């Protein structure tokens, strides 16, 4: 019997959702499935993660952070 070929979906502790309208625009941030605040820049993601005891070494690692509706450089509405 062979394994079923299916894509692997990681379940990172940190999720940064799509950009929301505001002055300035922001992204909602979740840790372990709970909304923990707003991020207006990359530093906010790192600071919030550290406050929850998470050290982020690579913001591009899908095992660590999932970026929804853009990547780590997406902070404005299009």
FITORLO-19396 format. One record per residue: x, y, z of N, C-alpha, C in turn; residue number from 1. Coordinates in nm, 3 decimals. Layout:
// FITORLO-19396
<r <X; Y; Z>; <X; Y; Z>; <X; Y; Z>; NUM>;
...
***
This chain:
// FITORLO-19396
<r <0.084; -0.118; 0.000>; <0.000; 0.000; 0.000>; <0.089; 0.125; 0.000>; 1>;
<r <0.051; 0.224; -0.078>; <0.129; 0.347; -0.085>; <0.058; 0.459; -0.009>; 2>;
<r <0.137; 0.558; 0.026>; <0.080; 0.673; 0.094>; <0.000; 0.758; -0.003>; 3>;
<r <-0.101; 0.825; 0.048>; <-0.180; 0.915; -0.035>; <-0.099; 1.043; -0.059>; 4>;
<r <-0.091; 1.083; -0.183>; <-0.018; 1.205; -0.218>; <-0.107; 1.325; -0.189>; 5>;
<r <-0.077; 1.396; -0.084>; <-0.152; 1.517; -0.052>; <-0.055; 1.624; -0.005>; 6>;
<r <-0.089; 1.748; -0.031>; <0.002; 1.855; 0.011>; <0.010; 1.864; 0.163>; 7>;
<r <0.128; 1.895; 0.211>; <0.148; 1.912; 0.355>; <0.107; 2.053; 0.394>; 8>;
<r <0.024; 2.065; 0.494>; <-0.018; 2.196; 0.543>; <0.038; 2.212; 0.683>; 9>;
<r <0.125; 2.311; 0.699>; <0.185; 2.334; 0.830>; <0.084; 2.400; 0.923>; 10>;
<r <0.108; 2.389; 1.050>; <0.022; 2.450; 1.150>; <0.109; 2.538; 1.240>; 11>;
<r <0.151; 2.654; 1.187>; <0.240; 2.740; 1.266>; <0.166; 2.803; 1.383>; 12>;
<r <0.238; 2.839; 1.487>; <0.179; 2.903; 1.604>; <0.136; 3.045; 1.573>; 13>;
<r <0.204; 3.112; 1.478>; <0.177; 3.252; 1.448>; <0.107; 3.262; 1.312>; 14>;
<r <-0.003; 3.339; 1.311>; <-0.073; 3.366; 1.186>; <-0.094; 3.516; 1.176>; 15>;
<r <-0.054; 3.574; 1.062>; <-0.070; 3.716; 1.038>; <-0.169; 3.729; 0.922>; 16>;
<r <-0.286; 3.785; 0.952>; <-0.395; 3.792; 0.855>; <-0.379; 3.910; 0.760>; 17>;
<r <-0.467; 3.916; 0.661>; <-0.456; 4.018; 0.554>; <-0.467; 4.159; 0.609>; 18>;
<r <-0.420; 4.255; 0.531>; <-0.419; 4.396; 0.570>; <-0.563; 4.446; 0.584>; 19>;
<r <-0.586; 4.519; 0.693>; <-0.716; 4.581; 0.722>; <-0.704; 4.731; 0.704>; 20>;
<r <-0.814; 4.796; 0.662>; <-0.809; 4.941; 0.647>; <-0.796; 5.009; 0.782>; 21>;
<r <-0.721; 5.114; 0.786>; <-0.700; 5.191; 0.908>; <-0.596; 5.297; 0.883>; 22>;
<r <-0.572; 5.379; 0.982>; <-0.470; 5.482; 0.971>; <-0.370; 5.461; 1.084>; 23>;
<r <-0.260; 5.394; 1.063>; <-0.220; 5.327; 0.939>; <-0.289; 5.191; 0.925>; 24>;
<r <-0.282; 5.131; 0.804>; <-0.336; 4.996; 0.786>; <-0.267; 4.899; 0.882>; 25>;
<r <-0.333; 4.790; 0.915>; <-0.278; 4.694; 1.010>; <-0.317; 4.552; 0.970>; 26>;
<r <-0.253; 4.457; 1.033>; <-0.286; 4.315; 1.012>; <-0.316; 4.254; 1.148>; 27>;
<r <-0.421; 4.177; 1.154>; <-0.457; 4.109; 1.278>; <-0.361; 3.992; 1.296>; 28>;
<r <-0.317; 3.972; 1.418>; <-0.220; 3.868; 1.449>; <-0.281; 3.767; 1.545>; 29>;
<r <-0.263; 3.639; 1.515>; <-0.308; 3.530; 1.601>; <-0.189; 3.447; 1.646>; 30>;
<r <-0.196; 3.401; 1.770>; <-0.098; 3.305; 1.821>; <-0.178; 3.190; 1.881>; 31>;
<r <-0.144; 3.069; 1.839>; <-0.213; 2.948; 1.885>; <-0.364; 2.959; 1.867>; 32>;
<r <-0.407; 3.022; 1.755>; <-0.548; 3.031; 1.723>; <-0.625; 3.141; 1.794>; 33>;
<r <-0.558; 3.220; 1.875>; <-0.623; 3.329; 1.949>; <-0.575; 3.463; 1.896>; 34>;
<r <-0.668; 3.556; 1.875>; <-0.631; 3.691; 1.833>; <-0.555; 3.758; 1.947>; 35>;
<r <-0.436; 3.808; 1.918>; <-0.353; 3.868; 2.022>; <-0.328; 4.017; 1.999>; 36>;
<r <-0.366; 4.068; 1.882>; <-0.347; 4.211; 1.860>; <-0.332; 4.246; 1.714>; 37>;
<r <-0.288; 4.369; 1.693>; <-0.267; 4.424; 1.559>; <-0.118; 4.443; 1.535>; 38>;
<r <-0.078; 4.418; 1.411>; <0.060; 4.444; 1.371>; <0.057; 4.547; 1.260>; 39>;
<r <0.137; 4.650; 1.275>; <0.146; 4.755; 1.173>; <0.276; 4.746; 1.095>; 40>;
<r <0.367; 4.659; 1.142>; <0.497; 4.640; 1.077>; <0.557; 4.508; 1.125>; 41>;
<r <0.663; 4.466; 1.060>; <0.729; 4.341; 1.096>; <0.772; 4.341; 1.243>; 42>;
<r <0.820; 4.454; 1.291>; <0.868; 4.460; 1.429>; <0.755; 4.426; 1.527>; 43>;
<r <0.631; 4.463; 1.495>; <0.518; 4.429; 1.581>; <0.497; 4.278; 1.589>; 44>;
<r <0.518; 4.210; 1.477>; <0.505; 4.064; 1.476>; <0.611; 4.002; 1.567>; 45>;
<r <0.734; 4.048; 1.553>; <0.844; 3.994; 1.634>; <0.826; 4.025; 1.783>; 46>;
<r <0.785; 4.147; 1.814>; <0.766; 4.189; 1.953>; <0.653; 4.110; 2.018>; 47>;
<r <0.542; 4.094; 1.948>; <0.429; 4.019; 2.003>; <0.465; 3.873; 2.022>; 48>;
<r <0.532; 3.815; 1.924>; <0.575; 3.676; 1.936>; <0.665; 3.659; 2.059>; 49>;
<r <0.759; 3.749; 2.078>; <0.850; 3.742; 2.193>; <0.773; 3.753; 2.324>; 50>;
<r <0.670; 3.837; 2.327>; <0.589; 3.852; 2.448>; <0.518; 3.722; 2.484>; 51>;
<r <0.494; 3.637; 2.385>; <0.431; 3.507; 2.407>; <0.534; 3.395; 2.415>; 52>;
<r <0.660; 3.432; 2.427>; <0.766; 3.333; 2.445>; <0.810; 3.263; 2.318>; 53>;
<r <0.781; 3.322; 2.203>; <0.818; 3.263; 2.074>; <0.931; 3.343; 2.013>; 54>;
<r <1.043; 3.279; 1.987>; <1.154; 3.343; 1.918>; <1.145; 3.308; 1.771>; 55>;
<r <1.137; 3.409; 1.686>; <1.127; 3.388; 1.541>; <1.263; 3.413; 1.479>; 56>;
<r <1.320; 3.309; 1.417>; <1.450; 3.321; 1.351>; <1.435; 3.346; 1.202>; 57>;
<r <1.321; 3.300; 1.144>; <1.301; 3.312; 1.000>; <1.154; 3.343; 0.972>; 58>;
<r <1.125; 3.466; 0.934>; <0.987; 3.506; 0.905>; <0.932; 3.443; 0.777>; 59>;
<r <1.019; 3.381; 0.697>; <0.976; 3.314; 0.575>; <0.950; 3.165; 0.594>; 60>;
<r <0.970; 3.115; 0.715>; <0.951; 2.973; 0.743>; <0.803; 2.946; 0.769>; 61>;
<r <0.734; 2.872; 0.680>; <0.592; 2.846; 0.697>; <0.560; 2.759; 0.819>; 62>;
<r <0.661; 2.698; 0.877>; <0.642; 2.622; 1.001>; <0.631; 2.714; 1.122>; 63>;
<r <0.675; 2.839; 1.105>; <0.678; 2.936; 1.215>; <0.567; 3.040; 1.201>; 64>;
<r <0.555; 3.100; 1.081>; <0.459; 3.207; 1.057>; <0.382; 3.180; 0.929>; 65>;
<r <0.250; 3.194; 0.934>; <0.170; 3.188; 0.812>; <0.122; 3.329; 0.782>; 66>;
<r <0.155; 3.378; 0.663>; <0.115; 3.511; 0.617>; <-0.006; 3.493; 0.527>; 67>;
<r <-0.119; 3.553; 0.562>; <-0.243; 3.540; 0.485>; <-0.268; 3.672; 0.412>; 68>;
<r <-0.291; 3.665; 0.283>; <-0.321; 3.786; 0.206>; <-0.200; 3.871; 0.178>; 69>;
<r <-0.085; 3.812; 0.170>; <0.038; 3.885; 0.142>; <0.153; 3.821; 0.218>; 70>;
<r <0.270; 3.879; 0.204>; <0.386; 3.826; 0.274>; <0.432; 3.923; 0.382>; 71>;
<r <0.551; 3.902; 0.432>; <0.602; 3.985; 0.541>; <0.624; 4.131; 0.501>; 72>;
<r <0.625; 4.160; 0.370>; <0.645; 4.297; 0.324>; <0.513; 4.365; 0.285>; 73>;
<r <0.401; 4.299; 0.302>; <0.271; 4.352; 0.265>; <0.206; 4.421; 0.385>; 74>;
<r <0.206; 4.553; 0.386>; <0.151; 4.630; 0.497>; <0.056; 4.741; 0.454>; 75>;
<r <0.022; 4.747; 0.325>; <-0.073; 4.847; 0.276>; <-0.179; 4.778; 0.192>; 76>;
<r <-0.294; 4.842; 0.180>; <-0.401; 4.792; 0.093>; <-0.368; 4.826; -0.051>; 77>;
<r <-0.408; 4.741; -0.142>; <-0.381; 4.765; -0.285>; <-0.504; 4.819; -0.352>; 78>;
***
